[in-house]
Amino acid sequence: MDETFAAIGLEVPSEKDFNYLAERAGDHGEPTQLSRRGAVLHGRCWKLGEGLEVWTVLYESGTGEVFYADCRPGFRARYTQRITPWALTEYDEDGEAIVHGFCDGTETEVLFELQNLTEVGPEGFRAQELQVGLCGLAYRARVSKTKPEHMRWEPLEKAAPSRAAHENDWSLTGRVLSFKSLRNPLSGSELHWVYLDLEQLRLEVLVNRRALRGGALALGATLSAEVWLQGHILDRRALLSRYEGADTSCSMADLWTHLKRRN
């Protein structure tokens, strides 16, 4: 079945297991909904803890018919990216939405599965730029102490076409800035959260310990991975809830460099 669930520590070996997981997410998840072109999307976010989530979506047609649309794993990233320009593509009956854009001020392209379309609502898509928490759920990853000639960030369908299953699959190589061990409270699986410098951007990656090859994780080590990129849009309320006061480690000069004037 879907390999992406293994990244958050859940085994889904059969369609029966997949349907059971979707049913549990529907029963235990926090409900949100969004009207779309005469229909309604019903989202359920089952928060497992440690930032791990399972999302399921039901599609209600204009005639009142309700059917299951999608079930997918998720992880709430700890850092945010500014994405502009951006474009949103929705597949309402499949319960999916894909965002394609560029990291603000760069030519770095991102394309990711949007998890919380029903949670944010239409207000979250009126801004010129999106505040997004991005995290790649790793199919596989390898640690090396050898410094690569260059960092890598490219679509998996270009790097390894035979292994690309989704349009938001990416291949990457980056330097480990920080990492932390996590445990899925539902399954007990051991996971690793890794924060990477890819030169073009900094990105969080979540990898199941069983899918990690090579040496031990260490600061400055090189991590290569193939990931399913997903993200959550932060609305104004979510951004305000993250405010923890001024960062005294930053100088006033550093703060001024981030100010831009949009004409």
HELIX and SHEET records of a PDB file:
HELIX    1   1 GLU A    3  ILE A    8  5                                   6    
HELIX    2   2 GLU A   15  HIS A   28  1                                  14    
HELIX    3   3 ASP A   92  ASP A   94  5                                   3    
HELIX    4   4 LEU A  117  VAL A  120  1                                   4    
HELIX    5   5 PRO A  122  PHE A  125  5                                   4    
HELIX    6   6 LEU A  156  ALA A  159  1                                   4    
HELIX    7   7 PRO A  161  ARG A  163  5                                   3    
HELIX    8   8 ARG A  209  ALA A  211  5                                   3    
HELIX    9   9 ARG A  236  SER A  241  1                                   6    
HELIX   10  10 MET A  252  THR A  257  1                                   6    
SHEET    1   A 4 GLU A  30  ARG A  36  0                                        
SHEET    2   A 4 ALA A  39  GLY A  49 -1                                        
SHEET    3   A 4 LEU A  52  GLU A  60 -1                                        
SHEET    4   A 4 VAL A  66  PHE A  75 -1                                        
SHEET    1   B 9 ARG A 152  PRO A 155  0                                        
SHEET    2   B 9 ASP A 169  ARG A 183 -1                                        
SHEET    3   B 9 GLU A 190  ASP A 197 -1                                        
SHEET    4   B 9 ARG A 202  ASN A 208 -1                                        
SHEET    5   B 9 LEU A 130  SER A 144  1                                        
SHEET    6   B 9 GLN A  81  TYR A  91 -1                                        
SHEET    7   B 9 GLU A  96  CYS A 103 -1                                        
SHEET    8   B 9 GLU A 109  LEU A 114 -1                                        
SHEET    9   B 9 THR A 222  ILE A 233  1                                        
SHEET    1   C 6 ARG A 152  PRO A 155  0                                        
SHEET    2   C 6 ASP A 169  ARG A 183 -1                                        
SHEET    3   C 6 GLU A 190  ASP A 197 -1                                        
SHEET    4   C 6 ARG A 202  ASN A 208 -1                                        
SHEET    5   C 6 LEU A 130  SER A 144  1                                        
SHEET    6   C 6 LEU A 212  GLY A 214  1                                        
END                                                                             
